[in-house]
Amino acid sequence: MKIGVPKEIKNNESRVGLTPESAAKLITDNNELFVETGAGAGIGFADEDYQSVGAIVLDSASKVYAESELIIKVKEPLPEEFQYLTNQHTLFTYLHLAANKQQARELVQTGITGIAYETVTAADGTLPLLAPMSAIAGQIGFVVGSYFLLKPNKGLGVLLDSIGDIAPRVVTVIGAGAAGTEAIKKAIATGAHVKIIDLSEDKLEQLKQKFGEDKVEYIVSTQEAIEEALVSSDLVIGSVYVIGKQAPKVITKDMIGAMKPGSVIVDIAIDQGGCIETSRPTTHDDPVFLHDGVIHYCVTNMPGAVPLTATLALNKATMPYIEALAKEGIAKALESNQHLANGLNMKNGEITHPAIKEALDS
């Protein structure tokens, strides 16, 4: 199969769809690989690294798309890339269609077959291609939240780390999936008082068995519980995710207004439209804004802050699926693997995933 790897063009996005090592495996299996010049340069993968394993390096995105059947990316294509896409392409990447409905509709009109990492499933009900980036985003969420609590960054001027006999600061994590759990681990390690809010009592019980009850609260999610937690919180991390749909707005504008000025809120769900009513997408160049004195961090490609780590983790997760698509062909691979088929979001100018179709029609 002819496989293409274009350079990512989203703000501060240095991740790349395939590493040279992954490229070598695919080429060994008799696939042709086309890589846009500079695609991996931001994380130390030179054009020569790809050429040395047999990949063909091309000098423009248009040439990569023109030569390729299967396109491997990291982030959703931006409108300036739509001109290269046709019904002859299968795109395997994060799509996050519900976050930008107009852009999603325009992408559908290209006629591509779009398989989204974030809706591929596993037998245990997890999302194996979303999980590694969610875990990274959860860790970054805590790190950047701590950073923006510093007074020079307009924050409260507090350390979340436990210092002597000073009362611990409060961190609230809403949504205890892959991202939320990583944020929880980081927060507990500092000695902060951590409030964990989730809809699932079973999930809360599992976390209680894992982390214990010393300076940790396990709270079933209700509007009242969230309101109460936010008032006392220094850092709030929102990581609510619903497969294929826009994230529900579990934190309202009024709740933000009741928070302490200088507190920080991180919306990890921003790729899916955000779980906070006051959120709007930001970039690594300009990552935060203030609303009612509360610092909002809403970067849409948070793992892009650690692109080498993120690329290695993502490639490890995606390669078995990429190899199957290349070896079996797109149609057969989707037919033989229901979990991969759950990643199919669009084909022949139509949305095929029920949850995404519902989100875009709403």
N, C-alpha and C positions, 0 to 999 in steps of 0.2 A: 504494500500500500504506500501511496505517496503522502507523507506526513509533514506538516508545516508548523514551524514555531516562530511566530512573529514577535517582535519586541513589544513589551507592554508600554503603553503611553499614558496611563493614568498617573496623576500627580505623585511623584516620589515612589513610583512602583518599579523596583529593581528585581523583583522575582522573575523567574523564567519558567515556561511550561515544562521544559525538559532539561536536565543537566547533561553534560557530555557523557557521563556514565550511562544514563538512561538512553541517550541517543545511540550509544554503542550497542546496547542490547537489542534495540529495534533494528538497527542496520544488520546485525548478525543474523537476525531472523528474516533477512531478505527484503526489508522495507527500505524505501528511499526517504531520506530526511533532508528537508530544506529549512535552513535557519536564517533569519534576518540578521544582518551584520550588527554587532553590538548587543544582541538580545540578552546575553549573559554577562556583559562587561561590568555591570554595576555590582556584581557579587564575585568577580574574579574569574569568570569563565570567558576566556578570549575566543575570538573566532577560530584561532588555530587549534584550540582544544576540541572544537566540534569537527574541524576539517581532519584532524588527526585520526578520528574514529570513522571517517568516511562520509560525514555530512557535507552537504553542499551549502555554502554560505552565499546568500544573495543580498544585493545592496539596497533593497527596498521591500516594504511590506507588500506592495502590489504584486511583486514577482513571487513572493512566498505564497500568497493566496492563489495566484494564477497556476502555480505548479502543483498545488496540494489538494488532496481530497479530505483528509482528516486534519483539522486544525487544533493544536493543543495550546491553550492559553492558561492564564491564571485568573485574570479579571474579565468581567463582561466587556465586549467590544463597545467602544465609544462611537457616537454617530459618524465621526470622520472615517471610521473603519468600515462602515456599512457598505460603502461603494465597492469594496472588494469581495463581498459575500454574495454567493449565488446558491441556487438549489442543488448544485453539485458538491457543496461543502457540508461536512459534519463538523460541528464545533463542540469541543469538550472543554469545559471551563466552568468557573462560577458565573452564574447568570443573574441571580437575584432579581428576577423580573418584576416582582410585586413592588419593589422599591421605587420604580420609575415606570409608570404605566405607559406613558406616551412613547418613551424610548423602547419599551418592550414591544409595543404594537408595530413600531417601525422596523424593529429587528425581525419580527415574524414575517413582514412583507418581503424580506430578502429571499425567503423560501428555504433557508437552511434547515438542516436537521440539528437541533440544539439539545445537547445532553448536559445537564447541569450537575456539577459536583455535589451541590448542596441538597439534591433530592435523591441521590443514589442511596439505597438502603442496605442494611445487613440483616442476617437472619434473626438477630436478637433485637431488632427494632431500632438500632442505632443508625447514625449517619456517618459512615466511615471516612468519607472524603471531606466532610465539614468538620469533623471532630478535631483533627490536628490543628487547623487554623483557629478554631474556637478556643482550643486550649492555649494557644499562643496569645490570642486576643485577651483571654482572661488574665494571663500573667501581665501583659502590657497594660491592661486596664488598671490594675493595682499600682503598677510602677508610675504611670503618668498621673494617676490620681494623687499619689503621694507627692509628686513633683509640683503639681499645680496647687497643692495646699501651702506651699512656701509663700511667705509674705511678699517677696519680690515679684511673684507671679499672680498677685492679687488674691492669694488664698488666705485662709484663716491664720496662717503662721504657726502650724502645729506639725509635730512629728507623729506618725501613727505608731512608730516603734515604742515599746514600753520603756520608760525612763524612770528608774528608781521607784519611789512610792507614789508618783503622780498617777492620778486616775487614768485608765486607758481611754484612748479616743475611740469613737464608734464608727464602724464600717458596716454598711448594709449592702447585701447582695440580693438582688431580686431575680430569680430564675437560676436554679441550681443544676443546669445542664453541664456540658463540657467546659464552656467558658466560665460559668459561674463557679463551678467547683475549683477551677484553678485559681480564681480570684480569692475564693474562700481560704484555700491552702496558704496563699501568700499573706493574707490578712491575719490568720491565726498565728502564723510563724512570727509575726512582729509583736504579738502580745496585745493587739487591739481587741476591743470588745466587738464581736461580730454578730450581726443579726442576719440570719438566713431566711429568706421568704420564698416559698414555692407553693404551687397548688397541690402538689402530690404529697400526701402524708407518708406514703411508703418511701419516697425519696428522702424526705426529712428524717425519717427513722434510720435509713441507711447511713446518712451523713452523721447522725448522732452516734451511731455505733463506731463510725470511723474517727470522728474528731472529739467525741466526748462533750461535756457540758460546762467545762471551765471557761468562762467568759464567752460562751457561744449560746445564742438563742435560736431556736428552731420554730418558725412561725408559719402557719398556714396562711396563704395569701388571701387577703380580703382588702377592699379599699380602705377600710378603717385601720387595718394592721399596717398597711403601707404608709398611710398618713402619719400614724403615731411614730413609726420608725424614722421617717424622714426628718421630723422635727429635731431629733437628737443626734442626727448623723453628721459626721464630718465628710465622709466619702460615701457616695452611693454608686453602685455599679449595676446597671440594668442589662440583663442578658436573657431576655425572654425571646423565645423563638417558636414559631409555628411553621411547619413544613409548607413551603410554597406560597405562604400568605404574608401579607404585611404583618409586622409585629403589633400586637395589641398595645394600645396606649395605657399602660398600667399606672403611669405617673402623670398626673394632670398639671395644668398650669397653676391651679390654686395650691397644689401640694408644693410646687417649686417656690411659690410666694411665701410659704410658711417656713421654708428652710433658712438656716443661718447664712447671712451674707458671708461670702468667702469660702463656703463649703463647695465641694466639687462633685459633679455628677458625670459619669462616663456611660455613654450609650453604646454598648457593644452591638446592639441590635440594629444599628443605623443602616447596615447593608440591606436590611429588610424593611426599611422605612422608619425604624426607631421605635422604642417602647416608651418614649417620653414625649409628651405633647409639645414641649418647647424645643425639642431637638430639631436641628437642620444639619445636613451634611457639611463636614469641614474637611480640610486637607492637612497633610503633614506640614505644609508651608504655613498654614494659618489654622491651627488645630482647635482653638477654643474661642468661645464668646461668652458674654455675661447676659443672663436674664434674671431680673430681680435680684441681682447681686450674687447669683449662683453661677459658678464657672461650669460651662458645658464643654465636654470633650466628645466630639462626634465624628471622628475620622473614619471614612468609609473603607479604608484598606489598612486597618491597624497592623496586621502582620507584616505589612510592607516596611515597617520600622526595623524589622530584623529579617531582611530578605534572604540572607543565606540560610539561616536556620529554617525559615519558613519554606524555602524552595526544597531543601533536603527532606523535610518532613512531608511536604505535599507529594513529591515524586515517589517517595516510599509507599504512600497510600494509593496513588493513582496508577502506578505502572501495571499492576495486574489487569486492570480494566483496559488500559491503552493497548496492552499486548493482545488481549482478547479481541478488541475491535479490529486491530490490524491483522490478526491471524485468521479470524473467522469471517471478517467482513462486518459491516455495520448491522445489516438486517439480521444476520444469523446470530451475532453476539447479543443483540437485544432480545431476540426470540428465545435464546437458550438460557438467559440469566435474567430472571424477573427483577432482581435487585438493581441490576444495571438499567433495565427497562424503566424502572421507577425514576431514573434520572432523565428520561426523555421528556423534554418540556415542549418542543415544537417540531413540526415536520410539514413540509409541503404547504407552507403558508397558514398553518393552523396551530393553535395551542392544543397540546395533547394531554397535558397533566391536569387532572380534575381540579386540584386545589388552586393551581395557578390560573386556570380558566375562570374559576369562581372569583379569584382576587382581581383579575383584570376586568371582569364584567361588572364588578360592584361599583 
